[in-house]
């Protein structure tokens, strides 16, 4: 059990009460101001949790440290030549990340400071994403707990490159809402130099604002069995359009994200059942519906290789916005809404307890994964 994550969840609850508009101490303060303060506090805590982790926490924190230290000794000419190697000669990947490391090293050569930089960039984008797309502190509280249950294991402690790319995607969502194509395209193309899988998010610009949500949503649901049968062909299409995921094509024994798929499809079906009610009460939710429809398209790919979850994550983050409005729309009475919230949050806490691995701070001792230790 990850005790630190449990402490973080407790703090999420405590500060939700502290900043609650029902708290007498907050009389006269608008909920928007309270919600903004709450998001800043919790995102600051999540930033510290991510940046202060031991390099043994996460699947590749130490690998990224070795990359950072190698970049220190690489000349600028080699950094720029790497762009030709990657994008012309097709050798290596994501040349922009080494350039980012090199630029950062003009200011600091400490990997720990770099981890802080990554965490600040991501949680600034994440906090803005929540602030712009929620209206109540209770919804933000649920989003944070859901983050700890489903997304902490990647964005907080694992893939630095895709964490940065996802931050750009979250930032770009506001440009989608504002219908600013060139700004959206620019930020996604820039992010693609860090992790080219983010190119998958580009078509969402043209899908997000389609208001014929029901046709898309139910169409994907009806064709889901065929999507599983055609998953190899879908993977081929993604490889052609993005140049990513070639390593996932041949499949892995035991591939499949059964728990995530089950939870996601339960939410998806709930959204289908109450779609009329949800869209009526939350008219802007059609963008979330459209995002989840795209996520479902990619879920079958995780049965080729679980790492294909990277493609799903660009769209599954909208679960953090979608589930609270589902609960709000389904529960007519306030008491019922609170009961459903408690049940849902309890399930998420159980997931945190059961699924999260060991966490140690940078000042604590922790052995590296055997994969990190070279043969002697």
N, C-alpha and C positions, 0 to 999 in steps of 0.2 A: 504494500500500500504506500502511496506517495503522500506522506504526512504534510508536506509543504503545500500541495494542491488542495488538501482539505482545509488548511489554514486560509488559503486564498479564497476558497468558497465561503468560509465563515465570514471573512472580511467583506466579501460581496454582499452578504446578507446584512451585516452590521451597518455598512455605509448606505445601503438601500433604505434602512430605517432612519439613519441620521439625516439623509437628504429627502426623505419622504415629505410630500406636501401636506400629509395628514399629521405630521409632527408639529406640535404647537410652537416649537421654537422657529419654525419656518414660515410662520404667518406673515403675509405681506410680500413674500418672495415668490416670483413666478416659477411654475414647474419647469419651464425651459431653462431658467438659470440653475435651478437645483439639479436638473438632469445633466446639464453641461458640467457642473462641478463633480457630480457623481462619476461621470465618464472619465474625467481627467484623473480623479483619485484612483479608480480601479485600473485604468490603463497604465498609470504610473507604477502600481503594484505589479502588474503583469510584465512591465518592462524590466523591473528589478529581478523578478523571478527568472526571466529569460536570460538577461545579461550576466547575472551572478552565478549561473550554473557552472558546475564542474565540467571540464572538457570531456569527462567520461559520460556525461548525460547526453542522451540523444544518439541517433545512429551515426551521425557524421560530424559532430561538433569538433572532434579532434582532427578529422580529415581536413576540415576547413582551416584549422589552425596551421596544419602543415602547408596548405596552399598559400596561406597568408605569409608564412615565413619564407617560402620559396620565392614569392613575388618580391620580397625585400632585396634579393640578390639578382633579380632580372633587370636588365637594362631597358630603358624606355623604347629603344629601337625594336627589341624583341617583343615588347608589349604590342606595338603597332603592327609588326610583321605577323603577329598571331592572328590578326583580323583576316589577312590574306590566306593564312593556313586554314582557318576555320571556314570562311565564307566563299573562298575560291577553290582551295585545294581539298576542302571537305575533311580536314584533319583536326581533331579536337572539337570543342564545343564552347559556345557562349563566351566569346572573347571579351565581351564587355565587362564581365565580372573581374577579370585580372586587371583591366584598366581601372575599374572602380577601386580595387585594392591599392593599386599604385598611387592613384590620386589621393586616397585617404592617407596613405603613408607619408605624404608631404606634411601632414599635420600630426600624425601619431604613428609610431611603429609598434604599438601595443595591441595585440589581438583582443585583449579584454575590452579596450576602448572601442574597437571595431564591433564587438558584439553589442555594446551599448548603442552604437550608431544604428545597427540593423534593427534592434528592438525598438528604438525611438521612432525610426522611419515607419516601421510596420504599425505600431500601436497608435501613432498619430493618424495614419490613414484609417485604421480600424475604428478608432474613437470617432473620427469625423463621419465615417460611414454609419455608425450607430446613431450619432446625434442628428444627422440629416434625415434619417429614415425611421425614427421612432418618435413617439409623442408622450410616453409615460415611463417613469422610472421603473415600474414593475416589468415592463417589456425589456428594458435595458438589462435589468437584473437577470431575467431569464436568458437573454442573449449571452451574457457573460458566463453563466453556468453551462449553457450549451457549448460555448467555446471550450471550456475546460474539459467537457466530456468528449467532444468529437474533434476539435481542431488544435488543442494545446500540443498534442503529441507531434504535430508537424511544425506549425508556425512558431511555436515558442522554443523548441529545442532541436529542430532538425535542419531542414533544407534552407540554407541562407539565401541561395540564389532565387529559389521560387518564392520564398517569403517576401523578398524585395519585389519580385514580379507581381505577386498578388497584391501588395500594397499599391502598386501602380494601377492594377485593375480596379481596386476599391475606389481609388481616387477618380479613375476614369468613369465610374458609374454615374457620378454627378454630371459629367459631360454628356452622357447618354440621355439623362433626364432633361438636360438643357438643349439637346439636339445640336451639339457642337462637334460635328464630325471630325474636323481637322485637329482639334485639341485632343479628342479621344484617340484618334489614329496615331498622333504624335507620341502620346504617352505610352501606348501599347507597343509601338515599334521600338521606342527607347528601351522598354522593359524586355523586349525580345532579345536584346543583346546580353541580358543577364540570364534569362531562361526562355528559350524560344517556344516552350509550350504555351506561353501566354498568348500566342497568336490564335489559339483556340477561342479566346475571348473576343476577338475582332468581330465575328459574325453576330455576336449578341447585340451590337449596336443597331442592326437592322431588324432584329427580332424583338428586342425589349419593348419597343413602343407600339407593337401591334396589339390592338385592343380586341381582336377576335381570339381572345384567350381560350375560350372553351374548345374551339376547333383544334387548336394546337395541343392543349392539355389532354383532351380525351383521345385525340389521334395518337399521341405518343403512348398513352396507356393501352390502347387497343393493339398497337403494333409492338408492344414490349416483347412478347414471345418471339416474334420474328427478329427483333433486334438481337436477342440472345443467339438465335440461329445464324445470324449474319454478322456476328461480332468480328470475325476475322476480316471480312470485307470492309467493315467500318474502320478497323485498325489500318488497313491498307490505305484507305482514303485519307486518314489523318496523317499518315507518314508522307503521303504525296503532297498534302497541302501545307504541312508545318515543318517537315523534315525531322520530326521528333519521334521517339518511341520505337525505333527500329528494333531495339533489344527486347521489346515486349511481344514481337510477332510470333515467336515459336511456342510461347506458353510455358508455364511452370507447373510442375506437379503440385497439387494442393491449392492452386490459385482460386480465389473467390473471397469476396468480402461479405460473408453471410450476415453477420450482425448488422453492419452498416446498411446493407441492402434491405434487410427486413424492416429496420427502423425508418429508412428513407421511404420505402414503399407504403408503409402504414401512414406516414404523414401525407404522402402524395395522394393516397386513396381518400383520406379524410378531407384533403383539399378539394378533391373531385366531388365528394358527396355534398359538401357545403359551399360549392363554388358560387352559387347565386347569392347566397347570404353574405359570404365574405366580400365579394366584389361590390355588393350594394353598400355595405358598411364601411369598407376600405377601398374606394374606387382606384387608388393608385397601386393596389396590390397586383394588378395584371402584370407588372414588370417582374414581380417575384414568381408568379405562376410561370411566366415564360422562361425564367432562369432555371427553375426546377425541371421544366420539360426538357431543357438541354442537358441538365445533369443526368436525367434518366437515360437519355440516349447514350451516355458514356459509361453508365454503370456496368453493362455487359462486358466492357473491356477489362474490368477488374477480374474477370474470370479467365482472362488470358494471362494477366500478371497483375497482382495487387498494386504494383507501383503505378499502374494506369489510373489509380485514384488521384494522381496529380492533375489529370485532366478534369475529373469530377469536381475537385475542390474549388475551382474558379467559380462554379455555379452553386455548389452545395452550401457555400457560406450564406446564401440567402435564406437558408433554414432559420438562421438566427433572427431574421425579421418576420419570416412567414409564420412560424409556429405561434408566436404570441398573438398575432392578429386572428389566426384560426381559433384559438381559445377564446379570444374576446368576442368573436362573431358567433361562436357556437353557444357559449354560456350566456343566456338571456339575463339571469340574475347575477348580481355581484358576488353573492355567496358561492354560487356554482362555479363562477370563474376562479375564485380563490381556491376552491377544492381541486379543480382540474390543474391549476398551477402547481399546487403542492404535490399532487400525484406525479406530474410530469417532472418536476424538479427532483423528487425523490428517486425516480428512475435514473435520471442523469447522474445523481450523486453515486448511486450504486455502480454505474458504468465507470465513473472516475476511480472508485475504490478497486474495482475488479481489473481494469485494463491498464492503468498507468504504472509504469515501472519506477525504479528507484530514482530519487533525486537527491543530489548533494550540492551544497554551495561550493564556490571556488576555494574556500579556505578549509574545506573538509576533505578527508582522504577518500578516494574512490578508485578502484582498479579500472583500467581501460578494458574495453571489450577485447577478447582474444584476436579479433580480426585486425585490430590496430597494431598489434605487437609483431614486429618482423621476425622471421625465422632466424635463429642464431646458429 
